[in-house]
Amino acid sequence: MSPVLGARTWCSRIIDGKEVIIGFEESDSTYAKLLIKLKHEGITKREFFRGVVGAFLEDNPSFLAYLLDFKKRKNLYTKTKQKILDKERKVSYNTEKQMGLSKDDVNELFDMFDEELGV
């Protein structure tokens, strides 16, 4: 798989022997600013994006608050959709709590499902 022409490759990963590349187009100046800030923070692009994706997938409250603010600033926010998302997160959290499942337990269950389905 080759990256999009002109795109900055921000993260890559090998899944089932195939490399999956996550990339998007951005200006050279924005890319340079990102590299400078990451160097200043002492983290790599890979660490940064894994952290951001992890925070998103784990429903990190601080990240979700930022995401909500971002969606409002970019006019991507709708109250109806946000109510649905909030309700789904609450149900998910309550289900995990009622069943006494940790994040590791949930991840283990998904791994087992993946194995059974051959994914």
Contact map, one row per residue, 1 for C-alpha under 8 A:
11100000000000000011100000000000000000000000000000000000000000000000000000000000000000000000000000000000000000000000000
11110000000000000000000000000000000000000000000000000000000000000000000000000000000000000000000000000000000000000000000
11111010100000000000101000000000000000000000000000000000000000000000000000000000000000000000000000000000000000000000000
01111110000000000000001100000000000000000000000000000000000000000000000000000000000000000000000000000000000000000000000
00111110000000000000000000000000000000000000000000000000000000000000000000000000000000000000000000000000000000000000000
00011111000000000000000010000000000000000000000000000000000000000000000000000000000000000000000000000000000000000000000
00111111100000000000001111000000000000000000000000000000000000000000000000000000000000000000000000000000000000000000000
00000111110000000000001111000010000000000000000000000000000000000000000000000000000000000000000000000000000000000000000
00100011111100000000111100000000000000000000000000000000000000000000000000000000000000000000000000000000000000000000000
00000001111100000000111100000000000000000000110010000000000000000000000000000000000000000000000000000000000000000000000
00000000111110000000111000000000000000000000110010000000000000000000000000000000000000000000000000000000000000000000000
00000000111111000011110000000000000000000000000000000000000000000000000000000000000000000000000000000000000000000000000
00000000001111100011100000000000000000000000000000000000000000000000000000000000000000000000000000000000000000000000000
00000000000111111111000000000000000000000000000000000000000000000000000000000000000000000000000000000000000000000000000
00000000000011111111000000000000000000000000000000000000000000000000000000000000000000000000000000000000000000000000000
00000000000001111100000000000000000000000000000000000000000000000000000000000000000000000000000000000000000000000000000
00000000000001111110000000000000000000000000000000000000000000000000000000000000000000000000000000000000000000000000000
00000000000001111111000000000000000000000000000000000000000000000000000000000000000000000000000000000000000000000000000
10000000000111101111100000000000000000000000000000000000000000000000000000000000000000000000000000000000000000000000000
10000000000111100111110000000000000000000000000000000000000000000000000000000000000000000000000000000000000000000000000
10100000111110000011111000000000000000000000000000000000000000000000000000000000000000000000000000000000000000000000000
00000000111100000001111100000000000000000000000000000000000000000000000000000000000000000000000000000000000000000000000
00110011111000000000111110000000000000000000000000000000000000000000000000000000000000000000000000000000000000000000000
00010011110000000000011111000000000000000000000000000000000000000000000000000000000000000000000000000000000000000000000
00000111000000000000001111100000000000000000000000000000000000000000000000000000000000000000000000000000000000000000000
00000011000000000000000111110110000000000000000000000000000000000000000000000000000000000000000000000000000000000000000
00000000000000000000000011111110000000000000000000000000000000000000000000000000000000000000000000000000000000000000000
00000000000000000000000001111111000000000000000000000000000000000000000000000000000000000000000000000000000000000000000
00000000000000000000000000111111100000000000000000000000000000000000000000000000000000000000000000000000000000000000000
00000000000000000000000001111111110000000000000000000000000000000000000000000000000000000000000000000000000000000000000
00000001000000000000000001111111111000000000000000000000000000000000000000000000000000000000000000000000000000000000000
00000000000000000000000000011111111100000000000000000000000000000000000000000000000000000000000000000000000000000000000
00000000000000000000000000001111111110000000000000000000000000000000000000000000000000000000000000000000000000000000000
00000000000000000000000000000111111111000000000000000000000000000000000000000000000000000000000000000000000000000000000
00000000000000000000000000000011111111100000100000000000000000000000000000000000000000000000000000000000000000000000000
00000000000000000000000000000001111111110000000000000000000000000000000000000000000000000000000000000000000000000000000
00000000000000000000000000000000111111111000000000000000000000000000000000000000000000000000000000000000000000000000000
00000000000000000000000000000000011111111111100100000000000000000000000000000000000000000000000000000000000000000000000
00000000000000000000000000000000001111111111000000000000000000000000000000000000000000000000000000000000000000000000000
00000000000000000000000000000000000111111110000000000000000000000000000000000000000000000000000000000000000000000000000
00000000000000000000000000000000000011111110000000000000000000000000000000000000000000000000000000000000000000000000000
00000000000000000000000000000000000001111111000000000000000000000000000000000000000000000000000000000000000000000000000
00000000000000000000000000000000000001111111101100000000000000000000000000000000000000000000000000000000000000000000000
00000000000000000000000000000000000001100111111100000000000000000000000000000000000000000000000000000000000000000000000
00000000011000000000000000000000001001000011111110000000000000000000000000000000000000000000000000000000000000000000000
00000000011000000000000000000000000000000001111111000000000000000000000000000000000000000000000000000000000000000000000
00000000000000000000000000000000000000000011111111100000000000000000000000000000000000000000000000000000000000000000000
00000000000000000000000000000000000001000011111111110000000000000000000000000000000000000000000000000000000000000000000
00000000011000000000000000000000000000000000111111111000000000000000000000000000000000000000000000000000000000000000000
00000000000000000000000000000000000000000000011111111100000000000000000000000000000000000000000000000000000000000000000
00000000000000000000000000000000000000000000001111111110000000000000000000000000000000000000000000000000000000000000000
00000000000000000000000000000000000000000000000111111111000000000000000000000000000000000000000000000000000000000000000
00000000000000000000000000000000000000000000000011111111100000000000000000000000000000000000000000000000000000000000000
00000000000000000000000000000000000000000000000001111111110000000000000000000000000000000000000000000000000000000000000
00000000000000000000000000000000000000000000000000111111111100100000000000000000000000000000000000000000000000000000000
00000000000000000000000000000000000000000000000000011111111100110000000000000000000000000000000000000000000000000000000
00000000000000000000000000000000000000000000000000001111111100000000000000000000000000000000000000000000000000000000000
00000000000000000000000000000000000000000000000000000111111100000000000000000000000000000000000000000000000000000000000
00000000000000000000000000000000000000000000000000000011111110110000000000000000000000000000000000000000000000000000000
00000000000000000000000000000000000000000000000000000011111111110000000000000000000000000000000000000000000000000000000
00000000000000000000000000000000000000000000000000000000001111111000000000000000000000000000000000000000000000000000000
00000000000000000000000000000000000000000000000000000000000111111100000000000000000000000000000000000000000000000000000
00000000000000000000000000000000000000000000000000000011001111111110000000000000000000000000000000000000000000000000000
00000000000000000000000000000000000000000000000000000001001111111111000000000000000000000000000000000000000000000000000
00000000000000000000000000000000000000000000000000000000000011111111100000000000000000000000000000000000000000000000000
00000000000000000000000000000000000000000000000000000000000001111111110000000000000000000000000000000000000000000000000
00000000000000000000000000000000000000000000000000000000000000111111111000000000000000000000000000000000000000000000000
00000000000000000000000000000000000000000000000000000000000000011111111100001000000000000000000000000000000000000000000
00000000000000000000000000000000000000000000000000000000000000001111111110000000000000000000000000000000000000000000000
00000000000000000000000000000000000000000000000000000000000000000111111111000000000000000000000000000000000000000000000
00000000000000000000000000000000000000000000000000000000000000000011111111111000000000000000000000000000000000000000000
00000000000000000000000000000000000000000000000000000000000000000001111111111000000000000000000000000000000000000000000
00000000000000000000000000000000000000000000000000000000000000000000111111110000000000000000000000000000000000000000000
00000000000000000000000000000000000000000000000000000000000000000000011111111000000000000000000000000000000000000000000
00000000000000000000000000000000000000000000000000000000000000000000001111111000000000000000000000000000000000000000000
00000000000000000000000000000000000000000000000000000000000000000000001111111100000000000000000000000000000000000000000
00000000000000000000000000000000000000000000000000000000000000000001001101111110110000000000000000000000000000000000000
00000000000000000000000000000000000000000000000000000000000000000000000000011111110000000000000000000000000000000000000
00000000000000000000000000000000000000000000000000000000000000000000000000001111111000000000000000000000000000000000000
00000000000000000000000000000000000000000000000000000000000000000000000000000111111100000000000000000000000000000000000
00000000000000000000000000000000000000000000000000000000000000000000000000001111111110000000000000000000000000000000000
00000000000000000000000000000000000000000000000000000000000000000000000000001111111111000000000000000000000000000000000
00000000000000000000000000000000000000000000000000000000000000000000000000000011111111100000000000000000000000000000000
00000000000000000000000000000000000000000000000000000000000000000000000000000001111111110000000000000000000000000000000
00000000000000000000000000000000000000000000000000000000000000000000000000000000111111111000000000000000000000000000000
00000000000000000000000000000000000000000000000000000000000000000000000000000000011111111100000000000000000000000000000
00000000000000000000000000000000000000000000000000000000000000000000000000000000001111111110000000000000000000000000000
00000000000000000000000000000000000000000000000000000000000000000000000000000000000111111111000000000000000000000000000
00000000000000000000000000000000000000000000000000000000000000000000000000000000000011111111100000000000000000000000000
00000000000000000000000000000000000000000000000000000000000000000000000000000000000001111111110000000000000000000000000
00000000000000000000000000000000000000000000000000000000000000000000000000000000000000111111111000000000000000000000000
00000000000000000000000000000000000000000000000000000000000000000000000000000000000000011111111100000000000000000000000
00000000000000000000000000000000000000000000000000000000000000000000000000000000000000001111111110000000000000000000000
00000000000000000000000000000000000000000000000000000000000000000000000000000000000000000111111111000000000000000000000
00000000000000000000000000000000000000000000000000000000000000000000000000000000000000000011111111100000000000000000000
00000000000000000000000000000000000000000000000000000000000000000000000000000000000000000001111111111100000000000000000
00000000000000000000000000000000000000000000000000000000000000000000000000000000000000000000111111111000000000000000000
00000000000000000000000000000000000000000000000000000000000000000000000000000000000000000000011111111000000000000000000
00000000000000000000000000000000000000000000000000000000000000000000000000000000000000000000001111111000000000000000000
00000000000000000000000000000000000000000000000000000000000000000000000000000000000000000000000111111100000000000000000
00000000000000000000000000000000000000000000000000000000000000000000000000000000000000000000000111111111110000000000000
00000000000000000000000000000000000000000000000000000000000000000000000000000000000000000000000100011111110000000000000
00000000000000000000000000000000000000000000000000000000000000000000000000000000000000000000000000001111111000000000000
00000000000000000000000000000000000000000000000000000000000000000000000000000000000000000000000000001111111100000000000
00000000000000000000000000000000000000000000000000000000000000000000000000000000000000000000000000001111111110000000000
00000000000000000000000000000000000000000000000000000000000000000000000000000000000000000000000000001111111111000000000
00000000000000000000000000000000000000000000000000000000000000000000000000000000000000000000000000000011111111100000000
00000000000000000000000000000000000000000000000000000000000000000000000000000000000000000000000000000001111111110000000
00000000000000000000000000000000000000000000000000000000000000000000000000000000000000000000000000000000111111111000000
00000000000000000000000000000000000000000000000000000000000000000000000000000000000000000000000000000000011111111100000
00000000000000000000000000000000000000000000000000000000000000000000000000000000000000000000000000000000001111111110000
00000000000000000000000000000000000000000000000000000000000000000000000000000000000000000000000000000000000111111111000
00000000000000000000000000000000000000000000000000000000000000000000000000000000000000000000000000000000000011111111100
00000000000000000000000000000000000000000000000000000000000000000000000000000000000000000000000000000000000001111111111
00000000000000000000000000000000000000000000000000000000000000000000000000000000000000000000000000000000000000111111111
00000000000000000000000000000000000000000000000000000000000000000000000000000000000000000000000000000000000000011111111
00000000000000000000000000000000000000000000000000000000000000000000000000000000000000000000000000000000000000001111111
00000000000000000000000000000000000000000000000000000000000000000000000000000000000000000000000000000000000000000111111
00000000000000000000000000000000000000000000000000000000000000000000000000000000000000000000000000000000000000000111111
